[in-house]
Amino acid sequence: MNIVISSGHGKFVAGTRGLIDEVIEARLVTDRVTEIVRGAGGNITAFHENTARTQADNINAIVKFHNSRQRDLDVSIHFNSTSAGVIEEKAIGVEVLHHVNNQNTRILAGQVARAISDASGLLLRHQRDSGAVARNNLGFLNNTTAPAVLIEVCFVVSRIDVRQYQQFFNEICHGIASAITGRVHVPVPPPPAVVTPPAGQQPAAPQPSSWARDAWEWGIVNGLTDGTNPRDNSTREQMITLLHRYHRMQVG
Ligand SMILES: [Zn+2]
């Protein structure tokens, strides 16, 4: 899997500004995600556009760089703003854009948005589609030739968004790295081996308690438990495995 990732806008072509500056932050996120993916053995190339003086030249240069590389996925990092651009106290959140006609990148966009939201508490916009937004009028999505997603990490005018982003910068970058490299798809490991109780000990009851039945069924349906030993104690490793499966279920 080869990825090309770039920061939105350019050194001389401003993005949006609010409590933070989009160009500066997009570069930080791009570089950190690149570092994380490489650290995990992944193949990723980062690009920042540093020469264009107009928006058209800037987007053309970014697209040209992406299209000049052999890759499976194009990623663009941006930050969002409202049309009014006024500082707001309320949370606004994360969204990830994909080209309107691409079903695969629609799913990936949702996974990336959810990973960012899970990592940071940033509000997931467009919940119906897991934070994914279809667009047909963005130069990056229209003109890059590999599957592409454009990440709007958060809103630069929201005090809550910016606080979450700054506090969980590293977690957000890890979330993006996992989602774009597909590591959120690792298959669920087989359930832990059934432990037979030592001789003399009461064997586990075969049925869950009536008050726990709904939750137990839910756990089975969602692959969190294999449905055996409902009344056994769990070990710390079983607990964390359950939490991990639940988290992956959320991430998709
Ligand atoms: Zn932007």
py3Dmol code that shows the C-alpha trace and the ligand (Angstrom):
import py3Dmol

protein = """\
ATOM      1  CA  MET A   1       0.000   0.000   0.000  1.00  0.00           C
ATOM      2  CA  ASN A   2       1.520   3.297  -1.132  1.00  0.00           C
ATOM      3  CA  ILE A   3       0.042   6.555   0.089  1.00  0.00           C
ATOM      4  CA  VAL A   4       0.683  10.144  -0.941  1.00  0.00           C
ATOM      5  CA  ILE A   5      -0.417  12.712   1.628  1.00  0.00           C
ATOM      6  CA  SER A   6      -0.332  16.486   1.277  1.00  0.00           C
ATOM      7  CA  SER A   7      -1.237  19.513   3.340  1.00  0.00           C
ATOM      8  CA  GLY A   8      -3.952  21.805   2.032  1.00  0.00           C
ATOM      9  CA  HIS A   9      -3.161  25.198   0.449  1.00  0.00           C
ATOM     10  CA  GLY A  10       0.449  26.427   0.418  1.00  0.00           C
ATOM     11  CA  LYS A  11       3.263  28.469   1.856  1.00  0.00           C
ATOM     12  CA  PHE A  12       2.054  31.532  -0.083  1.00  0.00           C
ATOM     13  CA  VAL A  13      -1.590  30.539  -0.528  1.00  0.00           C
ATOM     14  CA  ALA A  14      -3.473  30.941   2.729  1.00  0.00           C
ATOM     15  CA  GLY A  15      -6.101  28.545   3.959  1.00  0.00           C
ATOM     16  CA  THR A  16      -8.609  29.463   6.585  1.00  0.00           C
ATOM     17  CA  ARG A  17      -7.703  31.130   9.870  1.00  0.00           C
ATOM     18  CA  GLY A  18      -9.461  31.325  13.205  1.00  0.00           C
ATOM     19  CA  LEU A  19      -8.068  30.309  16.563  1.00  0.00           C
ATOM     20  CA  ILE A  20      -5.442  28.421  14.560  1.00  0.00           C
ATOM     21  CA  ASP A  21      -4.020  28.720  11.041  1.00  0.00           C
ATOM     22  CA  GLU A  22      -5.059  25.952   8.665  1.00  0.00           C
ATOM     23  CA  VAL A  23      -1.832  25.861   6.635  1.00  0.00           C
ATOM     24  CA  ILE A  24       0.375  25.535   9.710  1.00  0.00           C
ATOM     25  CA  GLU A  25      -1.752  22.854  11.351  1.00  0.00           C
ATOM     26  CA  ALA A  26      -2.305  20.876   8.140  1.00  0.00           C
ATOM     27  CA  ARG A  27       1.469  20.654   7.737  1.00  0.00           C
ATOM     28  CA  LEU A  28       1.902  19.445  11.321  1.00  0.00           C
ATOM     29  CA  VAL A  29      -0.749  16.747  10.915  1.00  0.00           C
ATOM     30  CA  THR A  30       0.618  15.679   7.514  1.00  0.00           C
ATOM     31  CA  ASP A  31       4.139  15.326   8.915  1.00  0.00           C
ATOM     32  CA  ARG A  32       3.078  13.494  12.067  1.00  0.00           C
ATOM     33  CA  VAL A  33       0.843  11.035  10.160  1.00  0.00           C
ATOM     34  CA  THR A  34       3.743  10.416   7.770  1.00  0.00           C
ATOM     35  CA  GLU A  35       6.078   9.734  10.673  1.00  0.00           C
ATOM     36  CA  ILE A  36       3.609   7.292  12.280  1.00  0.00           C
ATOM     37  CA  VAL A  37       2.897   5.384   9.056  1.00  0.00           C
ATOM     38  CA  ARG A  38       6.627   5.105   8.300  1.00  0.00           C
ATOM     39  CA  GLY A  39       7.346   4.043  11.867  1.00  0.00           C
ATOM     40  CA  ALA A  40       4.902   1.177  11.366  1.00  0.00           C
ATOM     41  CA  GLY A  41       6.695   0.149   8.155  1.00  0.00           C
ATOM     42  CA  GLY A  42       4.203   1.773   5.787  1.00  0.00           C
ATOM     43  CA  ASN A  43       4.984   3.442   2.488  1.00  0.00           C
ATOM     44  CA  ILE A  44       3.973   7.090   2.453  1.00  0.00           C
ATOM     45  CA  THR A  45       5.181  10.281   0.755  1.00  0.00           C
ATOM     46  CA  ALA A  46       4.346  13.740   2.102  1.00  0.00           C
ATOM     47  CA  PHE A  47       4.055  16.945   0.090  1.00  0.00           C
ATOM     48  CA  HIS A  48       3.736  20.617   1.037  1.00  0.00           C
ATOM     49  CA  GLU A  49       3.224  23.160  -1.716  1.00  0.00           C
ATOM     50  CA  ASN A  50       5.760  25.982  -1.300  1.00  0.00           C
ATOM     51  CA  THR A  51       5.944  28.049  -4.479  1.00  0.00           C
ATOM     52  CA  ALA A  52       2.535  28.845  -6.014  1.00  0.00           C
ATOM     53  CA  ARG A  53       1.107  32.365  -5.631  1.00  0.00           C
ATOM     54  CA  THR A  54      -2.453  31.691  -6.754  1.00  0.00           C
ATOM     55  CA  GLN A  55      -5.051  29.175  -5.651  1.00  0.00           C
ATOM     56  CA  ALA A  56      -5.205  27.642  -9.116  1.00  0.00           C
ATOM     57  CA  ASP A  57      -1.436  27.154  -9.349  1.00  0.00           C
ATOM     58  CA  ASN A  58      -1.422  25.779  -5.804  1.00  0.00           C
ATOM     59  CA  ILE A  59      -4.071  23.111  -6.365  1.00  0.00           C
ATOM     60  CA  ASN A  60      -2.555  22.208  -9.744  1.00  0.00           C
ATOM     61  CA  ALA A  61       0.848  21.716  -8.153  1.00  0.00           C
ATOM     62  CA  ILE A  62      -0.594  19.540  -5.396  1.00  0.00           C
ATOM     63  CA  VAL A  63      -2.562  17.392  -7.851  1.00  0.00           C
ATOM     64  CA  LYS A  64       0.450  17.135 -10.150  1.00  0.00           C
ATOM     65  CA  PHE A  65       2.636  15.892  -7.317  1.00  0.00           C
ATOM     66  CA  HIS A  66       0.095  13.221  -6.316  1.00  0.00           C
ATOM     67  CA  ASN A  67      -0.405  12.069  -9.897  1.00  0.00           C
ATOM     68  CA  SER A  68       3.351  11.828 -10.475  1.00  0.00           C
ATOM     69  CA  ARG A  69       3.650   9.026  -7.910  1.00  0.00           C
ATOM     70  CA  GLN A  70       2.771   5.351  -7.925  1.00  0.00           C
ATOM     71  CA  ARG A  71       0.223   5.048  -5.117  1.00  0.00           C
ATOM     72  CA  ASP A  72      -2.985   3.419  -3.966  1.00  0.00           C
ATOM     73  CA  LEU A  73      -4.425   6.323  -2.034  1.00  0.00           C
ATOM     74  CA  ASP A  74      -4.290  10.125  -2.034  1.00  0.00           C
ATOM     75  CA  VAL A  75      -4.887  11.974   1.224  1.00  0.00           C
ATOM     76  CA  SER A  76      -5.277  15.721   1.696  1.00  0.00           C
ATOM     77  CA  ILE A  77      -5.230  17.356   5.135  1.00  0.00           C
ATOM     78  CA  HIS A  78      -7.355  20.466   5.741  1.00  0.00           C
ATOM     79  CA  PHE A  79      -9.092  22.336   8.510  1.00  0.00           C
ATOM     80  CA  ASN A  80     -12.582  23.700   8.163  1.00  0.00           C
ATOM     81  CA  SER A  81     -14.350  26.973   8.832  1.00  0.00           C
ATOM     82  CA  THR A  82     -17.868  28.308   8.797  1.00  0.00           C
ATOM     83  CA  SER A  83     -19.029  30.740   6.138  1.00  0.00           C
ATOM     84  CA  ALA A  84     -19.269  33.503   8.769  1.00  0.00           C
ATOM     85  CA  GLY A  85     -15.808  32.710  10.110  1.00  0.00           C
ATOM     86  CA  VAL A  86     -16.807  33.973  13.560  1.00  0.00           C
ATOM     87  CA  ILE A  87     -15.308  32.324  16.661  1.00  0.00           C
ATOM     88  CA  GLU A  88     -17.890  30.004  18.238  1.00  0.00           C
ATOM     89  CA  GLU A  89     -18.026  28.362  21.633  1.00  0.00           C
ATOM     90  CA  LYS A  90     -19.823  25.229  20.447  1.00  0.00           C
ATOM     91  CA  ALA A  91     -18.289  22.031  19.081  1.00  0.00           C
ATOM     92  CA  ILE A  92     -18.636  21.633  15.289  1.00  0.00           C
ATOM     93  CA  GLY A  93     -16.501  18.620  14.480  1.00  0.00           C
ATOM     94  CA  VAL A  94     -14.722  16.474  11.933  1.00  0.00           C
ATOM     95  CA  GLU A  95     -15.738  15.461   8.415  1.00  0.00           C
ATOM     96  CA  VAL A  96     -13.955  13.661   5.602  1.00  0.00           C
ATOM     97  CA  LEU A  97     -14.756  14.374   1.962  1.00  0.00           C
ATOM     98  CA  HIS A  98     -14.723  11.897  -0.890  1.00  0.00           C
ATOM     99  CA  HIS A  99     -15.665  12.033  -4.546  1.00  0.00           C
ATOM    100  CA  VAL A 100     -19.381  11.662  -5.031  1.00  0.00           C
ATOM    101  CA  ASN A 101     -19.197   8.648  -7.332  1.00  0.00           C
ATOM    102  CA  ASN A 102     -16.775   6.541  -5.330  1.00  0.00           C
ATOM    103  CA  GLN A 103     -18.305   3.997  -2.969  1.00  0.00           C
ATOM    104  CA  ASN A 104     -14.952   2.717  -1.670  1.00  0.00           C
ATOM    105  CA  THR A 105     -13.647   6.100  -0.666  1.00  0.00           C
ATOM    106  CA  ARG A 106     -17.051   6.899   0.871  1.00  0.00           C
ATOM    107  CA  ILE A 107     -16.528   4.001   3.267  1.00  0.00           C
ATOM    108  CA  LEU A 108     -12.902   4.950   3.898  1.00  0.00           C
ATOM    109  CA  ALA A 109     -13.907   8.574   4.522  1.00  0.00           C
ATOM    110  CA  GLY A 110     -16.341   7.410   7.190  1.00  0.00           C
ATOM    111  CA  GLN A 111     -13.685   5.250   8.801  1.00  0.00           C
ATOM    112  CA  VAL A 112     -11.170   8.088   8.892  1.00  0.00           C
ATOM    113  CA  ALA A 113     -13.719  10.523  10.345  1.00  0.00           C
ATOM    114  CA  ARG A 114     -14.758   8.026  12.986  1.00  0.00           C
ATOM    115  CA  ALA A 115     -11.133   7.257  13.867  1.00  0.00           C
ATOM    116  CA  ILE A 116     -10.484  10.974  14.409  1.00  0.00           C
ATOM    117  CA  SER A 117     -13.646  11.376  16.457  1.00  0.00           C
ATOM    118  CA  ASP A 118     -12.889   8.308  18.582  1.00  0.00           C
ATOM    119  CA  ALA A 119      -9.325   9.459  19.172  1.00  0.00           C
ATOM    120  CA  SER A 120     -10.219  12.976  20.245  1.00  0.00           C
ATOM    121  CA  GLY A 121     -13.868  13.361  21.151  1.00  0.00           C
ATOM    122  CA  LEU A 122     -14.276  15.719  18.174  1.00  0.00           C
ATOM    123  CA  LEU A 123     -17.906  15.673  17.114  1.00  0.00           C
ATOM    124  CA  LEU A 124     -18.624  13.370  14.184  1.00  0.00           C
ATOM    125  CA  ARG A 125     -20.491  15.484  11.621  1.00  0.00           C
ATOM    126  CA  HIS A 126     -22.970  13.872   9.217  1.00  0.00           C
ATOM    127  CA  GLN A 127     -23.477  10.954  11.625  1.00  0.00           C
ATOM    128  CA  ARG A 128     -25.754   9.272   9.092  1.00  0.00           C
ATOM    129  CA  ASP A 129     -22.728   8.570   6.949  1.00  0.00           C
ATOM    130  CA  SER A 130     -20.111   8.339   9.711  1.00  0.00           C
ATOM    131  CA  GLY A 131     -18.668  11.749   8.929  1.00  0.00           C
ATOM    132  CA  ALA A 132     -18.286  11.100   5.207  1.00  0.00           C
ATOM    133  CA  VAL A 133     -19.331  13.864   2.803  1.00  0.00           C
ATOM    134  CA  ALA A 134     -19.667  13.435  -0.973  1.00  0.00           C
ATOM    135  CA  ARG A 135     -18.371  16.308  -3.112  1.00  0.00           C
ATOM    136  CA  ASN A 136     -18.106  16.813  -6.854  1.00  0.00           C
ATOM    137  CA  ASN A 137     -16.547  20.276  -6.967  1.00  0.00           C
ATOM    138  CA  LEU A 138     -13.143  19.959  -5.321  1.00  0.00           C
ATOM    139  CA  GLY A 139     -10.032  20.124  -7.472  1.00  0.00           C
ATOM    140  CA  PHE A 140      -8.169  17.657  -5.320  1.00  0.00           C
ATOM    141  CA  LEU A 141     -10.888  14.975  -5.390  1.00  0.00           C
ATOM    142  CA  ASN A 142     -11.767  15.571  -9.041  1.00  0.00           C
ATOM    143  CA  ASN A 143      -8.268  15.555 -10.463  1.00  0.00           C
ATOM    144  CA  THR A 144      -6.188  13.093  -8.463  1.00  0.00           C
ATOM    145  CA  THR A 145      -6.241   9.783 -10.300  1.00  0.00           C
ATOM    146  CA  ALA A 146      -5.992   7.399  -7.306  1.00  0.00           C
ATOM    147  CA  PRO A 147      -8.775   6.919  -4.737  1.00  0.00           C
ATOM    148  CA  ALA A 148      -8.747  10.063  -2.607  1.00  0.00           C
ATOM    149  CA  VAL A 149     -10.011  11.424   0.694  1.00  0.00           C
ATOM    150  CA  LEU A 150      -9.838  14.996   1.941  1.00  0.00           C
ATOM    151  CA  ILE A 151      -9.787  15.257   5.720  1.00  0.00           C
ATOM    152  CA  GLU A 152     -11.279  18.329   7.426  1.00  0.00           C
ATOM    153  CA  VAL A 153      -9.815  17.648  10.872  1.00  0.00           C
ATOM    154  CA  CYS A 154     -11.877  20.230  12.762  1.00  0.00           C
ATOM    155  CA  PHE A 155     -13.173  23.795  12.628  1.00  0.00           C
ATOM    156  CA  VAL A 156     -10.606  26.520  13.277  1.00  0.00           C
ATOM    157  CA  VAL A 157     -13.350  28.829  14.591  1.00  0.00           C
ATOM    158  CA  SER A 158     -14.688  26.467  17.256  1.00  0.00           C
ATOM    159  CA  ARG A 159     -13.133  26.814  20.691  1.00  0.00           C
ATOM    160  CA  ILE A 160     -14.127  23.277  21.614  1.00  0.00           C
ATOM    161  CA  ASP A 161     -12.864  21.765  18.356  1.00  0.00           C
ATOM    162  CA  VAL A 162      -9.518  23.514  18.635  1.00  0.00           C
ATOM    163  CA  ARG A 163      -9.108  22.466  22.248  1.00  0.00           C
ATOM    164  CA  GLN A 164      -9.853  18.801  21.417  1.00  0.00           C
ATOM    165  CA  TYR A 165      -7.533  18.956  18.425  1.00  0.00           C
ATOM    166  CA  GLN A 166      -4.656  20.433  20.405  1.00  0.00           C
ATOM    167  CA  GLN A 167      -5.107  18.125  23.369  1.00  0.00           C
ATOM    168  CA  PHE A 168      -5.353  14.974  21.253  1.00  0.00           C
ATOM    169  CA  PHE A 169      -3.114  15.925  18.326  1.00  0.00           C
ATOM    170  CA  ASN A 170      -1.031  12.777  18.543  1.00  0.00           C
ATOM    171  CA  GLU A 171      -4.020  10.475  19.045  1.00  0.00           C
ATOM    172  CA  ILE A 172      -5.745  12.057  16.041  1.00  0.00           C
ATOM    173  CA  CYS A 173      -2.674  11.484  13.878  1.00  0.00           C
ATOM    174  CA  HIS A 174      -2.493   7.862  15.033  1.00  0.00           C
ATOM    175  CA  GLY A 175      -6.191   7.474  14.202  1.00  0.00           C
ATOM    176  CA  ILE A 176      -5.679   8.864  10.699  1.00  0.00           C
ATOM    177  CA  ALA A 177      -2.602   6.672  10.189  1.00  0.00           C
ATOM    178  CA  SER A 178      -4.479   3.525  11.223  1.00  0.00           C
ATOM    179  CA  ALA A 179      -7.506   4.313   9.108  1.00  0.00           C
ATOM    180  CA  ILE A 180      -5.653   5.193   5.894  1.00  0.00           C
ATOM    181  CA  THR A 181      -3.346   2.189   6.111  1.00  0.00           C
ATOM    182  CA  GLY A 182      -6.346  -0.082   6.662  1.00  0.00           C
ATOM    183  CA  ARG A 183      -5.162  -1.301  10.016  1.00  0.00           C
ATOM    184  CA  VAL A 184      -8.618  -0.749  11.466  1.00  0.00           C
ATOM    185  CA  HIS A 185      -9.647  -3.773   9.379  1.00  0.00           C
ATOM    186  CA  VAL A 186      -7.467  -6.370  11.108  1.00  0.00           C
ATOM    187  CA  PRO A 187      -9.593  -9.465  11.570  1.00  0.00           C
ATOM    188  CA  VAL A 188     -11.006 -10.096  15.017  1.00  0.00           C
ATOM    189  CA  PRO A 189      -8.756 -12.654  16.767  1.00  0.00           C
ATOM    190  CA  PRO A 190     -10.328 -15.957  17.809  1.00  0.00           C
ATOM    191  CA  PRO A 191     -11.939 -15.850  21.238  1.00  0.00           C
ATOM    192  CA  PRO A 192      -9.735 -16.880  24.175  1.00  0.00           C
ATOM    193  CA  ALA A 193      -9.633 -20.616  24.822  1.00  0.00           C
ATOM    194  CA  VAL A 194     -12.338 -21.915  27.141  1.00  0.00           C
ATOM    195  CA  VAL A 195     -10.796 -22.417  30.562  1.00  0.00           C
ATOM    196  CA  THR A 196     -12.035 -25.506  32.347  1.00  0.00           C
ATOM    197  CA  PRO A 197     -12.400 -24.874  36.073  1.00  0.00           C
ATOM    198  CA  PRO A 198     -10.091 -26.825  38.384  1.00  0.00           C
ATOM    199  CA  ALA A 199     -11.518 -30.036  39.824  1.00  0.00           C
ATOM    200  CA  GLY A 200     -13.920 -29.462  42.705  1.00  0.00           C
ATOM    201  CA  GLN A 201     -14.901 -25.994  41.534  1.00  0.00           C
ATOM    202  CA  GLN A 202     -18.460 -25.306  40.412  1.00  0.00           C
ATOM    203  CA  PRO A 203     -18.581 -25.477  36.583  1.00  0.00           C
ATOM    204  CA  ALA A 204     -19.736 -22.318  34.808  1.00  0.00           C
ATOM    205  CA  ALA A 205     -23.463 -21.936  34.362  1.00  0.00           C
ATOM    206  CA  PRO A 206     -24.378 -22.471  30.709  1.00  0.00           C
ATOM    207  CA  GLN A 207     -26.885 -19.560  30.580  1.00  0.00           C
ATOM    208  CA  PRO A 208     -26.471 -15.856  31.377  1.00  0.00           C
ATOM    209  CA  SER A 209     -28.526 -14.350  34.213  1.00  0.00           C
ATOM    210  CA  SER A 210     -31.898 -13.049  33.083  1.00  0.00           C
ATOM    211  CA  TRP A 211     -30.894  -9.423  33.716  1.00  0.00           C
ATOM    212  CA  ALA A 212     -27.823  -9.862  31.479  1.00  0.00           C
ATOM    213  CA  ARG A 213     -29.472 -11.772  28.645  1.00  0.00           C
ATOM    214  CA  ASP A 214     -30.020  -8.826  26.269  1.00  0.00           C
ATOM    215  CA  ALA A 215     -26.479  -7.550  26.683  1.00  0.00           C
ATOM    216  CA  TRP A 216     -25.077 -11.076  26.315  1.00  0.00           C
ATOM    217  CA  GLU A 217     -26.974 -11.630  23.045  1.00  0.00           C
ATOM    218  CA  TRP A 218     -25.807  -8.240  21.800  1.00  0.00           C
ATOM    219  CA  GLY A 219     -22.205  -9.196  22.563  1.00  0.00           C
ATOM    220  CA  ILE A 220     -22.554 -12.424  20.584  1.00  0.00           C
ATOM    221  CA  VAL A 221     -24.251 -10.763  17.617  1.00  0.00           C
ATOM    222  CA  ASN A 222     -21.516  -8.123  17.480  1.00  0.00           C
ATOM    223  CA  GLY A 223     -18.656 -10.580  17.795  1.00  0.00           C
ATOM    224  CA  LEU A 224     -17.504  -9.317  21.192  1.00  0.00           C
ATOM    225  CA  THR A 225     -17.831 -12.727  22.838  1.00  0.00           C
ATOM    226  CA  ASP A 226     -18.205 -16.283  21.581  1.00  0.00           C
ATOM    227  CA  GLY A 227     -21.069 -16.775  24.027  1.00  0.00           C
ATOM    228  CA  THR A 228     -19.403 -19.346  26.247  1.00  0.00           C
ATOM    229  CA  ASN A 229     -19.024 -19.208  30.047  1.00  0.00           C
ATOM    230  CA  PRO A 230     -21.395 -16.312  30.740  1.00  0.00           C
ATOM    231  CA  ARG A 231     -20.804 -16.438  34.520  1.00  0.00           C
ATOM    232  CA  ASP A 232     -17.036 -16.863  34.525  1.00  0.00           C
ATOM    233  CA  ASN A 233     -14.729 -14.186  35.865  1.00  0.00           C
ATOM    234  CA  SER A 234     -12.687 -12.501  33.167  1.00  0.00           C
ATOM    235  CA  THR A 235      -8.974 -11.883  33.225  1.00  0.00           C
ATOM    236  CA  ARG A 236      -7.482  -8.473  32.575  1.00  0.00           C
ATOM    237  CA  GLU A 237      -6.407  -9.602  29.103  1.00  0.00           C
ATOM    238  CA  GLN A 238      -9.935 -10.759  28.279  1.00  0.00           C
ATOM    239  CA  MET A 239     -11.328  -7.415  29.458  1.00  0.00           C
ATOM    240  CA  ILE A 240      -8.953  -5.398  27.317  1.00  0.00           C
ATOM    241  CA  THR A 241      -9.603  -7.693  24.329  1.00  0.00           C
ATOM    242  CA  LEU A 242     -13.318  -7.015  24.718  1.00  0.00           C
ATOM    243  CA  LEU A 243     -12.703  -3.273  24.855  1.00  0.00           C
ATOM    244  CA  HIS A 244     -10.449  -3.513  21.837  1.00  0.00           C
ATOM    245  CA  ARG A 245     -13.076  -5.398  19.832  1.00  0.00           C
ATOM    246  CA  TYR A 246     -15.688  -2.860  20.870  1.00  0.00           C
ATOM    247  CA  HIS A 247     -13.414  -0.020  19.781  1.00  0.00           C
ATOM    248  CA  ARG A 248     -12.812  -1.639  16.393  1.00  0.00           C
ATOM    249  CA  MET A 249     -16.540  -2.120  16.031  1.00  0.00           C
ATOM    250  CA  GLN A 250     -16.943   1.641  16.483  1.00  0.00           C
ATOM    251  CA  VAL A 251     -14.141   2.444  14.079  1.00  0.00           C
ATOM    252  CA  GLY A 252     -15.695   0.117  11.524  1.00  0.00           C
TER     253      GLY A 252
END
"""
ligand_1 = """\
1
ZN
Zn -8.605 23.969 3.334
"""
view = py3Dmol.view(width=600, height=400)
view.addModel(protein, "pdb")
view.setStyle({"model": 0}, {"cartoon": {"style": "trace"}})
view.addModel(ligand_1, "xyz")
view.setStyle({"model": 1}, {"stick": {}})
view.zoomTo()
view.show()
